[in-house]
């Protein structure tokens, strides 16, 4: 925004300090006049020679002639002192703000790694500096994540396009090749590209929080997800154990259903080759509701578990199984959870597999 130039805050504060100092001086001199000089007689008085005090008897006109020049000199000194002292004091007071402004300009130029780190005890300027540093840290992490995501998304989208191009080139070079096989492979590659694109759109939708909040029961969503994916679980020899309470919350029904479906699908695909088990549970706490999906599977370390929600992150066993997905399942779960002001916790099970808990704010009785 273009603004007309004006006085700096330092100059305004300096003038304010000097002005208040001048007002205080004038009030002080006025108090001297009101409470002292007004009681001095304005003419000489006849008194008994025997009672005459030593020295010169003062009258108001004489005191005014002596007092006025000195009062003016004092006011002039106060004005100069106020301007000089106010300028120095305002500069010292505004020094933290200057550092904050310089950091803002640095961040505007694209450098998000700079931090203010104001020393000293807590005050308004240091609270502002700390909040600005925290904002820069979050912004830097977000930009880095977006850059990483863009690079990974480009790589993932380039792969099916490159495969499609290769299949088409082979079909064009060999007209006698079985077109049915080429069509089937193109269909599979195209389906994967569509799934990836839809996942990316879902992530963007959740990131922007551009959804309407409505009444949602996580227990019903869990039941619907289990029923939908039951054929896949039976095919892979996985059994379900479900339990839980009614868990009302506020949010997007579509997004929370996607979250629940992703959790159940992930538990099915990344389970034991046979005789695997999945536990789905919903519970309530004083202010939150919790959806827990736990499954058997290979043993994971806490470090491995912490990386599973990164976008396009896949475990080594995922690359050689069907229903591999696009590497965004748990990343979508994490994004949807955060968009609903919830927390996501991944805990490896001692016997293998993982326990994933989604905790969301509970719907209060007064919510609408």
RAGI-V371131 format. One record per run of one state. SS is the DSSP state (a for helix, b for strand, c for the rest). FROM is the first residue (numbers start at 0). TO is the last residue. If there is no record, write none. Layout:
# RAGI-V371131
SS FROM TO
SS FROM TO
This chain:
# RAGI-V371131
c 0 7
a 8 34
c 35 35
a 36 38
c 39 47
a 48 50
c 51 58
a 59 107
c 108 122
a 123 172
c 173 177
a 178 206
c 207 212
b 213 216
a 217 234
c 235 236
b 237 243
c 244 246
b 247 250
c 251 251
a 252 268
c 269 274
b 275 283
c 284 286
b 287 294
c 295 300
a 301 305
c 306 314
a 315 319
c 320 327
a 328 338
c 339 341
b 342 347
c 348 352
b 353 361
c 362 367
